[in-house]
Amino acid sequence: MQQLLTLILLGGLLFAGCKGNNPSQQTALSTPAQADVAPAATVENQQAMDSLLTVLGPLQGRTVADMFAGDGFYTWGMLKAGARVLAIDDNPANIAALEARKKQDGIGDDRLLIRQTTPGAPGLLANEVDMALITREYSTLGDRPSWFAQLKSGIRSPHLFYLVNFIPGQTAAGPPLSQRMGYNTVSNEVTEFGFEDVGIFYKKMQYRYILFGSVPPESRPDEGEGQ
């Protein structure tokens, strides 16, 4: 009788252990949900990148300035699309992180250059890039007439730039409302800076608009004018 009770108790313990602590059973229940659903932020970021690249058009063989590179999100996206990127930032910590990732990924200077600039200065050399991407809020650029004059001199004709800014209204993410400016206001101002071909993509990126500007060839002075 004692032996029978012992066997019953051992069997109950083994059954309880198998039911409650079997790793394979727990993994089978949790793994599908984790594997099939990507984090929302990652999906949204990729959608934003894909939308921007569609607007920018083919980048293979083109040199693009990422004017406020930050953590390099847009820099690496444009690199993957075939661009040669000049990543510019005024934050030494961002520059160090970009350099570390460049080294880690084994990317050469023929594909990626990283440059620190001072606040308020674009940091481009004359005719250095084919286009520029600006992802900082327009209102925070400081002396905007001077900033855009320097920017234009660094972009080869037709001096094409793209500005990604948040819409001027309450959104689930983004900078303070005090930093946001409507695209009509921005468009009018950059036109005064000499960018005559100005347009807007309003619904390509969540919470943001993409404004572009360039200088049409026919609007530039003829060579030798004034001589």
C-alpha positions in Angstrom: 0.0 0.0 0.0 2.8 2.4 0.9 4.5 1.7 -2.4 1.3 2.4 -4.3 0.8 5.8 -2.6 4.4 6.7 -3.4 3.9 5.9 -7.1 0.7 8.0 -7.2 2.5 11.0 -5.7 5.4 10.8 -8.0 3.1 10.5 -11.0 1.2 13.6 -9.9 4.4 15.6 -9.5 5.7 14.6 -13.0 2.3 15.5 -14.6 2.3 19.0 -12.9 5.9 19.6 -14.0 5.2 18.7 -17.6 2.1 20.9 -17.7 3.5 24.1 -16.1 7.2 24.2 -17.0 7.6 22.8 -20.5 9.6 25.4 -22.5 8.5 24.0 -25.8 4.9 24.4 -25.0 5.4 28.0 -23.9 7.4 28.8 -27.0 4.8 27.3 -29.3 2.2 29.6 -27.8 4.2 32.8 -27.9 6.5 32.6 -30.9 4.0 33.0 -33.7 2.7 36.4 -32.4 6.3 37.7 -31.9 7.5 36.5 -35.3 4.6 37.6 -37.4 4.0 41.1 -36.0 6.8 43.7 -36.5 7.0 46.6 -34.1 4.8 49.4 -35.2 7.6 52.0 -35.0 9.8 49.9 -37.4 6.9 49.6 -39.9 6.2 53.3 -39.8 9.8 54.2 -40.2 10.2 51.9 -43.2 7.0 53.4 -44.7 8.4 56.9 -44.2 11.7 55.9 -45.8 10.0 54.3 -48.8 7.8 57.3 -49.3 10.7 59.7 -49.2 12.8 57.6 -51.6 9.8 57.6 -54.0 9.8 61.4 -54.0 13.5 61.7 -54.3 13.6 59.5 -57.4 16.5 57.4 -58.6 19.6 58.1 -56.4 22.1 55.7 -58.1 25.3 57.7 -58.8 24.0 60.9 -57.2 25.6 62.7 -54.3 23.1 63.8 -51.6 23.7 65.9 -48.6 21.9 64.8 -45.5 21.9 68.2 -43.8 20.9 67.1 -40.3 21.9 63.4 -40.3 21.2 62.8 -36.6 21.3 59.0 -36.0 21.8 58.3 -39.7 18.3 57.0 -40.4 18.0 58.8 -43.8 21.7 58.5 -44.5 21.6 54.7 -44.5 18.3 54.6 -46.4 19.8 56.7 -49.2 23.0 54.7 -49.2 21.0 51.5 -49.7 19.2 53.2 -52.6 22.5 53.8 -54.3 23.4 57.4 -53.4 26.8 58.7 -52.3 25.9 60.6 -49.1 27.5 63.5 -47.3 26.2 63.3 -43.8 26.4 66.6 -42.0 25.5 67.4 -38.4 26.4 70.0 -35.8 26.2 67.6 -32.8 29.6 66.0 -32.0 27.9 63.0 -30.4 25.9 62.3 -33.6 29.1 62.6 -35.7 30.9 60.1 -33.5 28.1 57.6 -33.7 27.9 58.0 -37.5 31.7 57.4 -37.8 31.5 54.3 -35.6 28.7 52.8 -37.7 30.5 53.7 -40.9 33.6 51.8 -39.6 31.5 48.9 -38.3 29.7 48.5 -41.7 33.0 48.9 -43.6 31.7 51.8 -45.7 34.4 53.8 -47.6 34.7 57.5 -48.3 33.6 56.8 -51.9 30.1 56.1 -50.6 29.9 58.1 -47.3 31.5 61.2 -46.0 30.7 62.5 -42.5 31.3 66.2 -41.6 30.7 68.2 -38.5 29.5 71.8 -39.0 28.8 74.7 -36.7 25.2 75.6 -35.7 23.7 77.9 -38.3 26.0 76.9 -41.1 25.1 74.3 -43.8 28.7 73.1 -44.1 28.8 72.5 -47.8 31.6 73.3 -50.2 30.8 75.0 -53.5 29.0 72.8 -56.0 29.7 69.7 -53.8 26.4 67.8 -54.1 23.6 67.1 -56.5 20.8 67.6 -54.0 20.2 68.2 -50.3 17.8 66.7 -47.8 16.8 68.9 -44.9 15.0 67.2 -42.0 15.2 69.8 -39.3 12.2 72.2 -38.7 12.5 75.2 -41.0 11.8 77.6 -38.2 15.0 76.5 -36.4 17.5 77.2 -39.1 18.5 80.5 -37.7 19.4 83.2 -40.3 17.4 81.6 -43.1 18.4 83.9 -45.9 22.0 83.4 -45.2 21.6 79.7 -44.6 19.8 79.1 -47.9 22.3 81.2 -49.8 25.1 79.0 -48.5 23.0 75.9 -49.2 22.4 76.9 -52.8 26.0 77.5 -53.5 26.8 74.0 -52.3 24.3 72.3 -54.6 25.0 71.9 -58.3 22.5 73.3 -60.8 19.5 73.2 -60.6 20.2 73.6 -56.8 17.5 71.0 -55.8 16.6 70.5 -52.1 13.9 68.6 -50.2 12.6 69.8 -46.9 10.8 67.3 -44.6 8.8 69.1 -41.9 5.9 68.3 -39.6 2.5 69.8 -40.4 1.4 72.8 -38.3 -1.1 71.0 -36.1 -1.4 68.6 -33.2 0.0 65.1 -34.0 0.8 62.0 -32.0 4.5 62.6 -32.6 6.8 65.5 -33.6 8.3 68.7 -32.4 6.6 71.5 -30.4 3.8 73.3 -32.3 5.8 76.5 -31.8 8.5 75.2 -34.1 6.2 74.2 -37.0 5.5 76.3 -40.0 2.9 75.8 -42.7 4.2 74.9 -46.2 2.6 78.0 -47.8 4.7 80.2 -45.5 7.8 78.2 -46.1 7.2 78.1 -49.9 6.8 81.9 -50.1 9.9 82.5 -48.2 12.2 80.1 -50.1 10.8 81.6 -53.3 12.2 84.9 -52.1 15.6 83.2 -51.7 15.7 82.4 -55.4 14.2 78.9 -55.6 11.5 79.6 -58.2 10.4 76.0 -58.8 8.8 75.1 -55.5 6.3 72.3 -54.8 4.8 70.2 -52.1 4.0 66.6 -51.4 1.5 66.7 -48.6 0.4 63.1 -47.9 3.5 61.1 -48.6 4.7 60.8 -45.0 2.6 60.6 -41.8 2.3 63.9 -39.9 4.8 65.5 -42.4 5.0 67.3 -45.7 7.8 67.3 -48.2 8.6 70.6 -49.8 11.1 70.9 -52.7 12.7 73.7 -54.4 15.1 74.3 -57.3 16.2 77.0 -59.7 15.1 76.4 -63.3 17.8 76.9 -65.9 15.9 79.6 -67.7 15.8 81.8 -64.5 19.5 82.0 -64.1 21.5 84.9 -65.6 23.2 84.2 -68.9 26.9 83.5 -68.7 28.9 86.7 -69.1 26.0 88.9 -68.0 27.2 92.2 -66.4 30.6 91.9 -68.1 
